[in-house]
Every structure is written in C-alpha cells, then in structure tokens.
C-alpha cells in the first residue's frame, strides 16, 4: 500500500497593517499581516494542523518579521480596519474616526 504524506504551510493574508520602511529593500509600504498554518497532509489534502505562525511581510521584497500570537492579535484588528478602508474607499476623515472608535489611536 502506498501513502503519500507531507508537511506544508497554508498562508493566509489577514490584511495590511502599518506603513513601514523595510530594513531589507528600504521601500516604504503597508506591510501585510500573515498567518501560516502548518499541516500534515495525506495525498496532498491537509488533514491535521500542527502549528501556527504569524508574521508581517514586506509586499515588495517578501522580507518577513515573525510575530507572537499576542502581537498578531493586536495587529489583526488594525489589519481588518485597513482592509475595510481600502475596499470601501474611505476618505481620511472617516478612516481617522474609525481608528478612534476602534481604540487604535
């Protein structure tokens, strides 16, 4: 009997966080919050989640800085707010008001 097993991550972008200058490529952009879940897979189907890692990634060069789960939880609220601001095309005034209401300022 033949079993094909593997160990691989599934990466999910949680949204843009803060505008930062990358220490690697020196571009200034909004970094992306990412969650990486590593799975044990059978026949290329993810079966069992083994661990979860968080990080912020530069969208230009892909340089990534790891985050703890606690840091990621705090930044996830900001990432969701930024994602909504982009998709709903908020102006600066509404964005500032929403940040204050969410307690991010």
N, C-alpha and C positions, 0 to 999 in steps of 0.2 A: 504494500500500500504506500502511496506517495503523498506526503504532506508538504505543502509549501507554506512556510511561516516566515514572518518578518517583524521588524520593529521600525516604525516610521512616525514622523510627526504630521499632524494636520494643523495648518496655520490659519488663524482667523484674524483679520484686521478688525480692531474694535473702534477705530476712528482716529482722527488727528488730535494731538494733544497740544503741546506748547510750541511756539515758534522758537527754534534754537539754531545756533551755529554748530555745524558738525565738526568735531575735532579731527576727522579724517579727511573730508573733502573741502571743508571751510565754506560750504554753501549754507545760506540761512533759509530754512523752510520749516513748515509744521511737521513735526515727527509723528510717526504712526505708532499707536499702541497695538501690540500684537499678543495673542495668546497661542502658545504651541502646546498641543496635547499629543503626547507620545502614546501610541497604541501597539499592542501585539496584534498582528493580523494573521489570518488563515486564508489562504487562497486569495490574497490581496483585498480582503474585507476586514476593516478594523473591528476587532472583537472586544478587547479588554484595554481600557485606559490605564496606563501605568504611572504617568506623572504629567504635571502641567508646569510650564514655564512661561513667564511674562517678560516682555522687553519693549523698548522703544527703538524704532528703526528710522534711520535717515532715508527719505524717499529717493534721494539722488544716488547715493553710492551703496546703500544697503548696510552701512555700519550699524551695529546694534549694541545697545547697552541693556544688560539684564536688570530686571526689577523684581523685588519681592512681591508676594501676593498682596501684602498690605499696601505697598506703594501703587500697585496696579489697581487696586480697588478705589483708591483716592483719585487716580487719573482717569478711571473709566467714566466717571460722572462728567468730567470735563470733555472727554472724547465724544460722548454721546451728545452733549450740548453743541460742540463744534460741528458734528456731523449734521445735526438738525439745522444749524445756522447755514450751512452750505447748501443742503438740499432744499430748504425753504426760502433761500435767498434773503436772509435778514439784513437790515441796514445796521449801521454801527450803534445807533441808539437802542434798537431792540436787543441787539447782542449784549450790550452793557447792562441793560435792565434784566435780562435773563440770567446773566452771570451773578448779579447781585441777589436775585431771587433764589438762585441755587446755592448761594453762600460761597462762591468761588473767588470773590474779591476780598 
